[in-house]
Amino acid sequence: MSRFGSSVAVLALKTAIAVGGILCAAGCAPQTSGRVNRHVVPSSLAHVALEDFDVVSFVDVDLHTAVQTRAAVESEFSSAYGHAGHPRWFFHSFDGSNLDFVVARFEPTSAQRSRYVAQQRLRVKRSRAAERALGVADVVRDYEVGTRGVKAGMSRREATAVAGRPQSWIPRSEKGSFDLLYPTFCVRFTGGKVAHVWRRDQCSF
Protein backbone atom coordinates (compact mmCIF):
# COMPACT_ATOMS: atom_id res chain seq x y z
CA MET A 1 0.00 0.00 0.00
CA SER A 2 1.07 3.59 -0.49
CA ARG A 3 3.19 5.33 2.10
CA PHE A 4 0.47 7.98 2.16
CA GLY A 5 -2.06 5.60 3.70
CA SER A 6 -3.08 5.62 7.30
CA SER A 7 -2.08 2.80 9.60
CA VAL A 8 -5.75 1.82 9.83
CA ALA A 9 -5.99 1.38 6.07
CA VAL A 10 -2.84 -0.69 5.94
CA LEU A 11 -3.98 -2.84 8.86
CA ALA A 12 -7.36 -3.50 7.27
CA LEU A 13 -5.83 -4.58 3.99
CA LYS A 14 -3.28 -6.79 5.72
CA THR A 15 -6.12 -8.35 7.70
CA ALA A 16 -7.98 -9.13 4.50
CA ILE A 17 -4.94 -10.75 2.98
CA ALA A 18 -4.18 -12.68 6.14
CA VAL A 19 -7.71 -14.00 6.39
CA GLY A 20 -7.59 -14.94 2.75
CA GLY A 21 -4.34 -16.77 3.31
CA ILE A 22 -5.99 -18.92 5.94
CA LEU A 23 -8.86 -19.63 3.62
CA CYS A 24 -6.51 -20.40 0.76
CA ALA A 25 -7.06 -24.05 1.51
CA ALA A 26 -10.14 -23.49 -0.62
CA GLY A 27 -7.78 -22.49 -3.41
CA CYS A 28 -5.45 -19.62 -4.23
CA ALA A 29 -4.73 -19.20 -7.89
CA PRO A 30 -2.57 -16.92 -10.03
CA GLN A 31 -5.15 -16.96 -12.81
CA THR A 32 -8.86 -17.27 -13.47
CA SER A 33 -10.59 -20.54 -12.73
CA GLY A 34 -12.26 -20.73 -16.12
CA ARG A 35 -15.81 -20.72 -14.71
CA VAL A 36 -18.67 -20.55 -17.17
CA ASN A 37 -20.66 -17.29 -17.36
CA ARG A 38 -18.00 -15.23 -15.65
CA HIS A 39 -18.45 -11.57 -16.49
CA VAL A 40 -15.47 -9.23 -16.51
CA VAL A 41 -16.56 -5.68 -15.71
CA PRO A 42 -14.77 -3.12 -17.93
CA SER A 43 -13.13 -0.09 -16.39
CA SER A 44 -14.85 3.27 -16.75
CA LEU A 45 -11.50 5.08 -16.54
CA ALA A 46 -10.50 6.60 -19.85
CA HIS A 47 -6.87 6.36 -20.92
CA VAL A 48 -5.92 4.29 -17.87
CA ALA A 49 -4.41 0.82 -18.23
CA LEU A 50 -5.29 -1.95 -15.76
CA GLU A 51 -2.47 -4.46 -15.43
CA ASP A 52 -2.30 -7.97 -13.92
CA PHE A 53 -5.98 -7.94 -12.91
CA ASP A 54 -6.52 -11.48 -14.17
CA VAL A 55 -3.17 -12.97 -13.17
CA VAL A 56 -2.66 -11.64 -9.64
CA SER A 57 -3.35 -14.23 -6.94
CA PHE A 58 -6.68 -14.12 -5.12
CA VAL A 59 -7.79 -14.73 -1.56
CA ASP A 60 -11.24 -15.73 -0.34
CA VAL A 61 -12.59 -13.31 2.26
CA ASP A 62 -15.89 -12.96 4.08
CA LEU A 63 -18.25 -10.06 3.46
CA HIS A 64 -17.32 -8.20 6.64
CA THR A 65 -13.62 -8.26 5.74
CA ALA A 66 -14.36 -7.16 2.16
CA VAL A 67 -16.47 -4.20 3.33
CA GLN A 68 -13.77 -3.10 5.79
CA THR A 69 -11.05 -3.43 3.19
CA ARG A 70 -13.03 -1.46 0.63
CA ALA A 71 -13.60 1.33 3.14
CA ALA A 72 -9.92 1.44 4.07
CA VAL A 73 -8.75 1.50 0.46
CA GLU A 74 -11.24 4.19 -0.52
CA SER A 75 -10.23 6.30 2.48
CA GLU A 76 -6.59 6.11 1.49
CA PHE A 77 -7.47 6.73 -2.15
CA SER A 78 -9.20 9.97 -1.15
CA SER A 79 -6.23 11.22 0.86
CA ALA A 80 -3.45 10.10 -1.48
CA TYR A 81 -5.05 10.43 -4.93
CA GLY A 82 -2.64 11.77 -7.53
CA HIS A 83 0.44 10.46 -5.75
CA ALA A 84 2.40 7.48 -7.02
CA GLY A 85 1.47 4.35 -5.11
CA HIS A 86 -2.05 5.31 -4.07
CA PRO A 87 -4.46 2.33 -3.95
CA ARG A 88 -7.79 1.93 -5.70
CA TRP A 89 -10.67 -0.51 -5.36
CA PHE A 90 -12.15 -2.13 -8.48
CA PHE A 91 -15.10 -4.44 -9.07
CA HIS A 92 -13.39 -6.78 -11.50
CA SER A 93 -15.65 -9.74 -12.28
CA PHE A 94 -18.39 -12.06 -11.08
CA ASP A 95 -20.20 -15.31 -11.77
CA GLY A 96 -23.02 -17.22 -10.14
CA SER A 97 -20.95 -18.01 -7.06
CA ASN A 98 -18.45 -15.22 -6.45
CA LEU A 99 -17.77 -11.49 -6.69
CA ASP A 100 -14.14 -10.58 -7.43
CA PHE A 101 -12.60 -7.25 -6.41
CA VAL A 102 -9.10 -5.96 -7.07
CA VAL A 103 -6.93 -3.67 -4.99
CA ALA A 104 -4.49 -2.01 -7.39
CA ARG A 105 -1.68 0.50 -6.98
CA PHE A 106 -1.22 3.58 -9.16
CA GLU A 107 2.09 3.45 -10.99
CA PRO A 108 2.71 6.37 -13.35
CA THR A 109 4.81 5.77 -16.44
CA SER A 110 6.78 7.97 -18.78
CA ALA A 111 4.08 7.41 -21.39
CA GLN A 112 0.92 9.51 -21.51
CA ARG A 113 -1.29 6.64 -20.35
CA SER A 114 -1.51 6.06 -16.60
CA ARG A 115 -1.85 2.60 -15.08
CA TYR A 116 -3.07 0.70 -12.06
CA VAL A 117 -1.21 -2.51 -11.27
CA ALA A 118 -3.13 -5.19 -9.37
CA GLN A 119 -1.80 -6.18 -5.96
CA GLN A 120 -4.49 -8.54 -4.72
CA ARG A 121 -7.79 -9.96 -5.85
CA LEU A 122 -10.38 -10.52 -3.14
CA ARG A 123 -13.10 -13.09 -3.73
CA VAL A 124 -16.41 -12.82 -1.87
CA LYS A 125 -19.23 -15.36 -1.89
CA ARG A 126 -22.04 -13.91 -3.93
CA SER A 127 -25.34 -13.05 -2.27
CA ARG A 128 -27.85 -10.23 -2.52
CA ALA A 129 -26.51 -8.87 0.76
CA ALA A 130 -22.96 -8.90 -0.61
CA GLU A 131 -24.02 -7.18 -3.84
CA ARG A 132 -25.75 -4.41 -1.88
CA ALA A 133 -23.06 -3.99 0.78
CA LEU A 134 -20.29 -3.76 -1.81
CA GLY A 135 -22.23 -1.45 -4.11
CA VAL A 136 -22.40 -3.69 -7.18
CA ALA A 137 -26.07 -4.74 -7.31
CA ASP A 138 -26.86 -2.42 -10.24
CA VAL A 139 -23.84 -3.59 -12.22
CA VAL A 140 -24.78 -7.25 -11.73
CA ARG A 141 -28.34 -6.48 -12.78
CA ASP A 142 -27.09 -4.82 -15.98
CA TYR A 143 -25.43 -8.10 -16.98
CA GLU A 144 -28.07 -10.58 -15.89
CA VAL A 145 -31.36 -8.71 -16.38
CA GLY A 146 -30.53 -5.74 -18.58
CA THR A 147 -32.73 -2.90 -19.79
CA ARG A 148 -35.15 -3.19 -22.70
CA GLY A 149 -33.66 -6.60 -23.40
CA VAL A 150 -30.13 -5.23 -23.80
CA LYS A 151 -27.59 -6.56 -21.32
CA ALA A 152 -24.10 -5.41 -20.39
CA GLY A 153 -21.48 -7.52 -22.13
CA MET A 154 -23.44 -7.89 -25.37
CA SER A 155 -21.74 -7.22 -28.69
CA ARG A 156 -23.11 -4.59 -31.03
CA ARG A 157 -24.66 -7.30 -33.19
CA GLU A 158 -26.40 -8.86 -30.19
CA ALA A 159 -27.64 -5.52 -28.89
CA THR A 160 -29.07 -4.33 -32.21
CA ALA A 161 -30.74 -7.70 -32.74
CA VAL A 162 -32.74 -6.93 -29.58
CA ALA A 163 -33.12 -3.13 -29.74
CA GLY A 164 -33.28 -2.69 -33.52
CA ARG A 165 -31.43 -0.24 -35.71
CA PRO A 166 -30.30 2.90 -33.83
CA GLN A 167 -31.04 6.43 -34.97
CA SER A 168 -27.35 7.30 -34.86
CA TRP A 169 -23.92 6.06 -33.90
CA ILE A 170 -21.53 8.41 -32.09
CA PRO A 171 -17.86 7.53 -31.47
CA ARG A 172 -16.20 8.50 -28.20
CA SER A 173 -12.60 9.45 -27.51
CA GLU A 174 -11.70 6.11 -25.92
CA LYS A 175 -10.73 3.34 -28.32
CA GLY A 176 -13.58 0.89 -28.84
CA SER A 177 -16.08 3.19 -27.08
CA PHE A 178 -19.19 4.57 -28.76
CA ASP A 179 -22.87 5.28 -28.20
CA LEU A 180 -25.91 4.00 -30.10
CA LEU A 181 -28.78 6.47 -29.80
CA TYR A 182 -32.44 5.45 -29.83
CA PRO A 183 -35.52 7.71 -29.44
CA THR A 184 -35.77 7.30 -25.65
CA PHE A 185 -32.59 5.52 -24.57
CA CYS A 186 -28.98 4.99 -25.53
CA VAL A 187 -26.49 2.15 -25.35
CA ARG A 188 -22.90 2.84 -24.42
CA PHE A 189 -20.19 0.46 -25.60
CA THR A 190 -16.75 0.15 -24.02
CA GLY A 191 -14.18 -2.18 -25.53
CA GLY A 192 -16.73 -3.20 -28.14
CA LYS A 193 -19.22 -4.50 -25.54
CA VAL A 194 -22.32 -2.97 -23.95
CA ALA A 195 -21.31 -1.15 -20.78
CA HIS A 196 -24.55 0.71 -19.93
CA VAL A 197 -28.10 1.29 -21.12
CA TRP A 198 -29.16 4.81 -20.15
CA ARG A 199 -31.76 7.47 -20.84
CA ARG A 200 -30.96 9.20 -24.08
CA ASP A 201 -29.93 12.42 -22.34
CA GLN A 202 -27.18 10.57 -20.46
CA CYS A 203 -25.26 9.74 -23.64
CA SER A 204 -23.44 11.75 -26.29
CA PHE A 205 -25.06 14.21 -28.68
N, C-alpha and C positions, 0 to 999 in steps of 0.2 A: 504494500500500500504506500501511497505517497507520504513523504515526510511532513506534508502539510496537514495530515489527518490528525484528529484528536486521538488520545489514548483509548477512549471509549469505542471509537470506530474501529480501530485496529483490533481491540480485544474482541469485539463482536464478530469480525470477519474470521479471526483466528479460531474462535469458538465454533463457527460454522464449519470450518475446514476440519477441525479436530473431531467434531461430531460425525462428520462425513467419513473421516478416516476409520472411525470405529465401525460405522455401518458399511464400510467397503467390502465386508464379507459378502454383501449382496451383489458386489461387482463394481469395481472401478475400471474405467476404460479410457484409453487415449483417443477413441474415435466413437462414431455413432454406432448404435447397436443394430441398425438396419431394420427397425420396426416398420411395419406397414402403416400407411396413413400418418406418417410423421410430417407435420407442417413446420417449415422453417419460416420464421417471421422476418421479413426484410427490414432493414434499418430505414428510418425516416430521415437520417442525417445525410444531407447532400455533401458531396465531395469529401466524404470521410470513409476511409477504408477500415474494415473490421477484419482483424487477422487472428488466426488460430482458434476461431470460435467453435469449429467442429472437430478439432484435434486435441484441444486441451483436455486434461483428465477431469472427470466429474466426481462429485461426492453426493450421496443421498442424504438429505437433511429433512427434518420435520418442518411443519408449517411455521411453528413459533420461531424456530431458528432462522428460517428464510425471511420472515417478516422483520426480525431484528437486524439481520444482515442488510437487507434492503434499506432500512431506515438509516443505519450507520453509513453505508456507502453514499446514499443520497445527501446526508448531512455533510460528509467530507467533500463530495462533489460541489456542493454549494459554496463551501468556504475556500476550496482550492481550484475552482474552475479557471482554466486558462494557463495554469502552471503545468509544466511537464510532470508526469507521474500521477496526476489526479485520477481517481477511480470513477467508473461509471457503471450503472446497473442496466442490463439489457434483458428483455424477454426474448429468448433466442428461438425456442421451438417447443412443440408439444405433440402428444399423441393421445390415445384413449386412456393411457395409464399415468403419464407423467407430464409435468411442466418443467422445462429447462430454462434456467436463467444464467447469465454470464456476468461475472465481475471482470472488467477489463481496465487496463491502465492506458492513459493517454501518453503516446510517445511521438512527439513531433519529428518530422524528417526535414531534410533539406529541400525536398520537393514541395510543390504547392499543396498537395493533398495531405491532410492530417490522417492520423490512424489511431485506433484503439486496439491494443493487443490483449487477448484474453489471458487471464491469470487462473481462473477457476470457473468451472461450470457446476451449478448447484441444481440438483434434481429433487423435485417435490412431488409427492403423490398427488395426482389430480383429484379434485373434488370441487363442488360448487363453492364451498367455503374458501378453499385455496384460491380459486379464480378471483373471487371477490376481494379477499384480503390482500392479494398481490396485484390487484388492479388490472387484470387481464381478461376479465369476463367478456367485455365487448369485442376484444380482438378474437377470442376463441369463437364467439358467436358469428363474427364475420366469415370465418372459415367453414363452420359447420352448418350454419343456418342461412347466412347471407341476407341480401336485401333485393327484393324484386327478382329472386331467382339467381342473382349473380353473387358468387362467393369469392372471398379472398383466395388467391392462389390460382384462379382460373387463367387460362391463356386468353388472348384477344379473340381467337376463334371460338373458344368455349363461351365466352361472355356474350359475344354478338349473336351466337346461336340462341341464347336465352332472351337477351334484351332487344334484339333486332338491330337494324342498321342505325348508327348514330347520326345526329344532325351534322356534327363536325368532329374533327380530330385535331387536337392542339398539342404540339410537342412541348416538353419542359426542358429546362436547362440540364437536368441530370440525364446521363446516358441511359437509354432504355425506359425513360419515364415520360408518360404522356397522359392526356385526358381524353375520354370519349364523352361528348356532350349529348344529352337527350333532353326532351322538352322540360321535364321536371326533376331530373337527377343527372348525376355524372358519375363516371367510373374512372378512378385514377389507377394507372399502372406504374409499377416500379419494378425495374429489372425484367420487364416483359410480362409480368403477372399482375392480376388485380390486387391492389393494396387496400383500396377503400371504395365504398359506394356512398356518395354524399348527395345532399341537395345540390341542385345545379349552381346556386350562388356560392357554394364552397369550393368550386373548381375554377379553372382558368377561363378567361374571356379573351 
